[in-house]
Amino acid sequence: MSTPVRARRLIPDEGQHLLRLVRRGVHDSVRYRRALIIMASSAGTGVPAIARLVAADPDTVRDVVHAFNQQGLAMLAPRWGPGRPRRITDADIEVVVATAKTRPKRLGLPFTHWSIRKLTGYLAGDYGHQNPAWVPARAVRIGRERVRRILHEHDISFQRTRTWKASTDPAYDAKLDRIDEVMSRFPDRCFAFDQFGPLSIRPCHGTCWAARKHPDRLPATYHRTHGIRYFHGCYSLNDDKLWGVLHEHKGGVHTQAAFKTIRAARPDGAPIYIICDNLSCNTTPAIRSWAAAHKVELCLTPTSASWADPIEAQFGPLRMFTMANSSYPNHTALARALHAYLRWRNVNSRHPDVLAAQRRERARVRSEHHHRWGRPAETPAA
């Protein structure tokens, strides 16, 4: 008659260790089940009863008991199989990342950007039968999901491209330094001016609250017969006031008229400073003569750096709250809406929605520079 399978007598340390594992429970299911089998078997419980207790096959219980009798507590740790050998090496991953960041045109392929399917096919050499030049230097056979995971792990995502344009103004730093100086030293006498437009009479998409699956709809128009207008905006940095008027054209006469309203905002005759871009209609001989006679200094922004004008951030809320989600019948109605918003905005200049829109616009126009005036961050001395 065969001897029943039973775990040997436990020593105190083994018993305490197994008891802790059993009380710990679900933290480690494999160790928990094996510890439970050994404790039950050591206490004299039969194999069939233990199998019902742990919902396992009796042969599994016997294997665990025999392993404990031979190896002791070392058998509690599961020995997982190594799994399938790794097929993608670190060098293959570098090839995938480098290829994803390379434009297909540079590799001779007839498209401008990769899709996951195209990238996977090119890496595997599937395009070589169409053109020998489309064979990669190192072929990598890899699945699309694995490619997606590799790109995600290396912080590579599918994004829209953006344009950039660097200023070539030889007086770039001098102009920005002057703008910094007048804004910090004379904030109560510093103003900003710019033209906002062109503004046309057409439906402008936007966002609003509406019933689900029933969006607010705007009429579609294809005949633009009202022409365009430009908003000539003036901004007082000290008072945080914005005002302006619509004109059909951008001309020196209109700019000079706007400058006169700025001069009228400081009737004490003290010198004032107007920050504006270097558009030709802002620096006509008539304007320069008038500015010299009325103690007005024009602080021009560098070429291709109109983002340095403080009024640019004010146009973001103007666009969001008067142009977006609108369909004005004519320019008269548009002008009324603009001036109604300006009256509300000047009373509620610190409204959270206005400030948030200004931040978004400021981030948009200066996103390429990551610095207040677009200069590279200074490297600290070693």
C-alpha positions, 0 to 999 in steps of 0.5 A: 500500500502506497504512503500518502503524500504529506509535507514534512514537519515545519520548523518554526521559521518556516511556519511563521513565514508560511503563516504570513504569506497565507494572511497576506492573501491576494498580494501574491496568488502563486505563493499564497496557494503554495503556502496554503497547500504546504500548511494544510498538508503539514497539518495532516489534510489529505491531498483530495481535500487540499485540491478542493480547498485551493481549486486545483488538480490533486497532481498539482498538490502532490507536485507542490508537496514533493517540491517542498520536501526537496527544496524547502521554502525556495519552491514558493517562488514561481519560475516563469518561462523566459517566453519567446526570444526578443526579435527587435534589438536596440539597433532595430529600435534606433532605426525605427525612430530615425526613420520615423523622424526622417521625411519620406521625400529624403528617402526618395519615396513619393509621399510627404509624411509617414503613416504607421502602415507606410512606415512599417512597410518601408522598414520591412523592405516591402517597397523594394520590388517597386523601386530598388532605391526604396530598400532601407539600409537595415530591414526591420520586420515589425508589426504596426502596433509595436511601431506605435509603441516604440514611437510613443516610448520615444515621445514621437507623436503625429503632429501638424507642421508649423511655419517660422520666420526669423527677423533679419532686422539689423536693429533687432536688439536695439528696438526690443531694448527700447520697447522694454525700456519705455514699458518699464520706465514710463508705463503711464505714458506708453501706448500700443497701436496696430491694425486688425484685419482684414474683416469681411462679412461672412459666417465665422465658425465658433463654439457655443452651447447647444442641444446634443447632436443639434449644433447651432448652424450658420448660413453658407454664403458664397457672394462677398459683396461688402468688401473688407474693413480694418480695425485700427486699435489703440491700447493704453498699457497703464489704464488697460483700455482698448479703443479703435475704429473700422476703416476701409483701408490701411493708410497713413491718414487713418493711422495718424487719426488713431495716433491723435486719439492716443495723444488726446488720452494724455492732454497734459503735453507730456511725452508719450510712446507709441509701440507699433509695427514698421508698416509703411503707413505707420511711418509716413513723413506726415506722421513723423512730422506730427509726432516730432511736433507733439512729443510722440515717439514711435517705438517700432517693432523689429521686422517680422516681430510684430508679436512684440507689440503689446496690443497683439494679445488684446486682439485674441479676445476681440476675435473670440468674443465678436468674430467667432460664431457670428454672421453679421449682415453688414459692416455697420452691424459688425462695427456696432458689435465691436464697439459694444464689446469694447465698452464691456471689455474696458469695464471688465478688463480683468474678467477671467475669460478676457485674461484667458483669451489674452494668454492664449493669443500671447502664447500663439503669437510667441509660441516659437520663441518661448521667451517674452521678447523672442530672445533665446534664454541666456545660458548661465555662466559655468 
